[in-house]
Amino acid sequence: LAQLKSVKGIGTVKAIQIKCIGELSKRIAQTTARKGLQFTQPGTIADYYMERLRHEDQEVLLCMMLDTKNQLLGEKEITRGTVNATMISPRELFLAALQFRAVHILLVHNHPSGIPMVVQLLIFYYDITVTRQIRRAGEMLGITLLDHIIIGDHCYTSMLEQGI
């Protein structure tokens, strides 16, 4: 709000209106994407979360909890990190999944850089390593990790589609 108000000619009311328009456009995009949302299709999941996550200036990890028929039981923000990293705690993730009595989970997080498969292989290597750890932990609990999707700027990477 302060940044908008610093522009000549934009006062408090106009700044609030502009922020409202931005929020409204995100919600419209999400509502439109929800119509085609299928939790077995990485592209539809990425479309649904794209506008919500691609503008974030920090990494945000969301977990969708699903039942045996892949119906959404709930969604929870597990962690919010820095501009280029977030610490994923499998413990916190599975506590949320167990609270919802989930049988399957899906992970979605963003890369504020806008590039889902980061050129810096170290960061993407971390994403792969954590995804594998979560998959193994879930197997022990009877909770299947269906996919881990990384959102960029109008693009995404699905660990499932990459065969990881």
C-alpha positions as CSV (number, residue, x, y, z in Angstrom):
1,L,0.0,0.0,0.0
2,A,2.8,2.4,0.9
3,Q,4.6,1.7,-2.4
4,L,1.4,2.5,-4.4
5,K,0.8,5.7,-2.4
6,S,4.3,6.8,-3.2
7,V,3.3,7.2,-6.9
8,K,2.2,10.8,-7.6
9,G,-1.6,11.1,-7.9
10,I,-2.4,7.9,-6.0
11,G,-3.8,8.4,-2.5
12,T,-5.1,6.0,0.1
13,V,-8.4,5.3,-1.6
14,K,-6.9,4.7,-5.1
15,A,-4.1,2.5,-3.6
16,I,-6.7,0.3,-1.8
17,Q,-8.8,0.1,-5.0
18,I,-5.7,-1.0,-7.0
19,K,-4.9,-3.7,-4.4
20,C,-8.5,-4.9,-4.5
21,I,-8.4,-5.2,-8.3
22,G,-5.2,-7.3,-8.0
23,E,-6.8,-9.6,-5.4
24,L,-10.0,-9.9,-7.5
25,S,-8.0,-10.9,-10.6
26,K,-6.3,-13.7,-8.6
27,R,-9.6,-15.0,-7.3
28,I,-11.2,-14.9,-10.8
29,A,-8.2,-16.8,-12.2
30,Q,-8.5,-19.4,-9.4
31,T,-12.3,-19.8,-9.8
32,T,-11.9,-20.3,-13.6
33,A,-9.1,-22.9,-13.0
34,R,-11.1,-24.8,-10.4
35,K,-13.7,-25.9,-12.9
36,G,-11.1,-28.1,-14.6
37,L,-9.2,-29.1,-11.5
38,Q,-8.4,-32.7,-11.3
39,F,-6.0,-33.9,-8.7
40,T,-4.6,-36.6,-11.0
41,Q,-3.6,-34.0,-13.7
42,P,-0.5,-31.9,-12.8
43,G,-1.4,-29.2,-15.3
44,T,-4.8,-28.5,-13.8
45,I,-3.3,-28.3,-10.3
46,A,-0.6,-25.9,-11.6
47,D,-3.3,-23.7,-13.3
48,Y,-5.3,-23.6,-10.1
49,Y,-2.4,-22.4,-7.9
50,M,-0.5,-20.4,-10.5
51,E,-2.0,-16.9,-9.8
52,R,-1.9,-17.4,-6.1
53,L,1.7,-18.5,-5.9
54,R,3.6,-16.9,-8.8
55,H,3.5,-13.4,-7.3
56,E,4.8,-14.5,-3.9
57,D,8.2,-13.1,-3.0
58,Q,8.9,-15.9,-0.7
59,E,8.7,-19.7,-1.2
60,V,5.4,-21.1,0.0
61,L,4.7,-24.8,0.4
62,L,1.1,-26.0,0.3
63,C,-0.2,-29.4,1.0
64,M,-3.4,-30.8,-0.4
65,M,-4.9,-33.7,1.6
66,L,-7.0,-36.1,-0.4
67,D,-9.2,-39.1,0.3
68,T,-9.2,-42.5,-1.4
69,K,-11.1,-41.1,-4.4
70,N,-8.7,-38.1,-4.7
71,Q,-11.3,-35.7,-3.4
72,L,-9.9,-32.7,-1.5
73,L,-10.3,-33.0,2.2
74,G,-8.4,-29.8,2.9
75,E,-5.4,-27.7,2.1
76,K,-2.8,-26.2,4.5
77,E,0.2,-23.9,4.1
78,I,3.0,-25.9,5.7
79,T,5.8,-23.4,5.5
80,R,6.8,-20.0,4.2
81,G,10.5,-19.4,3.5
82,T,12.8,-16.9,2.0
83,V,13.2,-15.6,-1.5
84,N,15.0,-18.8,-2.6
85,A,14.4,-21.5,0.0
86,T,12.0,-23.0,2.4
87,M,12.6,-25.6,5.0
88,I,10.2,-28.5,4.5
89,S,9.4,-30.4,7.7
90,P,8.0,-33.9,6.9
91,R,6.8,-34.0,10.5
92,E,4.6,-30.9,10.2
93,L,3.4,-32.0,6.8
94,F,2.3,-35.4,8.0
95,L,0.7,-34.0,11.2
96,A,-1.5,-32.0,8.9
97,A,-2.3,-35.0,6.7
98,L,-3.2,-37.1,9.7
99,Q,-5.5,-34.4,11.1
100,F,-7.4,-34.5,7.8
101,R,-7.3,-38.3,7.7
102,A,-5.7,-38.1,4.3
103,V,-4.9,-41.1,2.2
104,H,-3.0,-39.1,-0.5
105,I,-1.2,-35.8,-0.4
106,L,-0.1,-33.4,-3.1
107,L,2.6,-30.7,-2.6
108,V,2.8,-27.4,-4.4
109,H,5.4,-24.7,-3.9
110,N,6.6,-21.8,-5.8
111,H,10.0,-20.5,-6.9
112,P,9.9,-16.7,-6.7
113,S,12.6,-16.5,-9.4
114,G,9.8,-17.5,-11.8
115,I,11.8,-20.6,-13.0
116,P,10.3,-23.9,-11.7
117,M,13.2,-26.1,-12.6
118,V,16.0,-23.9,-11.3
119,V,19.1,-23.5,-13.4
120,Q,21.0,-23.7,-10.1
121,L,20.9,-27.5,-9.8
122,L,21.7,-27.4,-6.1
123,I,18.2,-25.9,-5.3
124,F,16.4,-28.3,-7.6
125,Y,18.4,-31.2,-6.1
126,Y,17.2,-30.2,-2.7
127,D,13.6,-30.3,-4.0
128,I,14.1,-33.8,-5.4
129,T,15.8,-35.0,-2.2
130,V,13.0,-33.7,0.1
131,T,10.3,-35.1,-2.2
132,R,11.9,-38.6,-2.0
133,Q,12.2,-38.3,1.8
134,I,8.5,-37.3,2.0
135,R,7.4,-40.1,-0.3
136,R,9.3,-42.7,1.8
137,A,7.9,-41.3,5.1
138,G,4.4,-41.3,3.6
139,E,4.8,-45.0,2.6
140,M,5.5,-45.9,6.2
141,L,2.3,-44.0,7.3
142,G,0.1,-45.3,4.5
143,I,-0.1,-41.8,2.9
144,T,0.8,-41.7,-0.7
145,L,2.6,-38.6,-2.1
146,L,0.9,-38.2,-5.6
147,D,3.0,-35.3,-6.8
148,H,5.2,-32.3,-5.9
149,I,4.6,-29.4,-8.3
150,I,6.8,-26.4,-8.4
151,I,5.2,-23.2,-9.7
152,G,7.1,-20.6,-11.7
153,D,6.0,-17.6,-13.7
154,H,3.3,-19.0,-16.1
155,C,5.1,-22.4,-16.0
156,Y,5.5,-25.4,-13.7
157,T,7.5,-28.6,-13.1
158,S,5.7,-31.7,-11.9
159,M,8.0,-34.3,-10.2
160,L,5.5,-37.0,-11.4
161,E,5.7,-35.8,-15.0
162,Q,9.5,-35.7,-14.7
163,G,9.6,-39.3,-13.5
164,I,11.1,-38.3,-10.1
